[in-house]
Amino acid sequence: MNEVISFRGLYLAYLACRRRKRRTANAQRYELRLLDQLYDTLTALQSRSYLPSPCIRFVAQRPKAREIHAADFSDRVVHHWLVPQLEALFEPVFIHDVYSNRQGKGSHKAVDRLQSFMHSVGHGGWYLQLDIANFFNSIDRALLFKQLQWRLSKALKQGKINTAQASSLRWLSHVLLKHDASRQARYRGDPALLQRVPPHKRLGAAGVNKGLPIGNLTSQFFANVYLNPFDQFVKHELKCRHYLRYVDDCVPRRRIGGRSPPCSYAA
């Protein structure tokens, strides 16, 4: 780990983490002991004794009641270090039209792209607006870790990373994925709000080794990793030319007539 992560790398992750959040209480508490905090985290990572801290659990009410598990600021610094390392390996294999949690993408770009699809092919055809039911709670963390391992192994064989990097990224990913954010989480807010979240939408009810906490940078990135095989299937097996996805919402289109490649779906 010493060869992979440095104090400077962790400091840059801290700068990314505090962006637009410097006035929050968590960020200010962290900054009061900034050097000590960074040194403690670096030591824990280098010795492989790092473990995530308990999350803050609360209910967000817009657009609908959702259970959020917010990681401690020190853990979010680690997330901001890890995700760019993994992004460098996964970005070349993601399809172009995935717009969530990617540089230069976003919801506005997704809307623009969808409009361009509609204008380019006219009125003939149909569209489906799909989402994956209870997506984050249904993610199989063991399967997700296998996907990460496979990409790290391939990157190692291709010479994109060295053995130390592969080992460290694999270890840290495993630590974060085996962490059950619902355990020991500290609830903040009106307890009555929890009743607005259906039981099956709560992370604690997801089951053993299932579910990712909504609200973490790693969860947003891991969602793209988890759904990448689905994206590849739609584009290359179903040959759906006009398709885009934002997190678990996707819009495929099939043209009626003409020469547009077919795009069929099985329930």
C-alpha positions, 0 to 999 in steps of 0.5 A: 500500500505504501507504493500506491497511496501517498500523503499527497494523494490523500490530501488531493482526495480531501480537497475533492471531498470538501468541494461544495461542502466546506461549510458543513459541520463534518467538514469543519470538524475534520479540517480542525485536525486536518494533518492528524486526520490525514495521517491517521487515515494514511497509517490505517490504509498502509497497515491495512487496518482501515475500517469504515466508521458508522454512518449517519442514517436519515430520511430524505423526503424529495422526490420521495422518502428515501433512506440515506446512509451518509459515510463519515467525512474521513471515509468519504476522503477514502472514497474520493481517493479510491473511485478515481483509481478504479474509474481509470480502469473502467471508463474505457469499457463503459458505453458512451451513453451512461450519464451518471457519476461520470466526468462530462456527463450528468442528467442535463447531458442525458436529456440532450442526448435523448432529444438528439435521438428523437430528432435524428429518427423522427416519429416512427418507433417506440420508447421504453422508460425503464428502471430497476426495482429497488436497485441499490438494495438489490445489488449483490455485493459478492457479484459486484466484487467479482466484477471488480476483481476481473477488471483488476486482473485484466488491467494487471495483465495489460500492464495498466497497473502493477501488482501492488496497485492491484492488491491494494485496490482489491483489498480496499474495495473488499473492505468497503463492500463487506462493510454493512452500512446499516449496522451501527448507523446513527439515526438523525432526524424525526423517527416518524419519517422512517415510517414513510420508507417502506420496509423493503426499501430499507438497507437493513432489510436487503439481506445478507451481502446485499445492498449498497448505501444510497448517498456514497460516492462509491455506491454511485460508481459501483452502480455503473460497474454492476450495470455495465454487463447489462449495458453491453448486452443491450448495445451488443447483443440486442443491438439497440442503437438508441439507448441511454442510462442514468443510474438505474433509469434507462431509455431504449428505443426501437424504430418501426421500419427502416434499417435501424437494428432491432431491439427486443426485450424479454419480460 
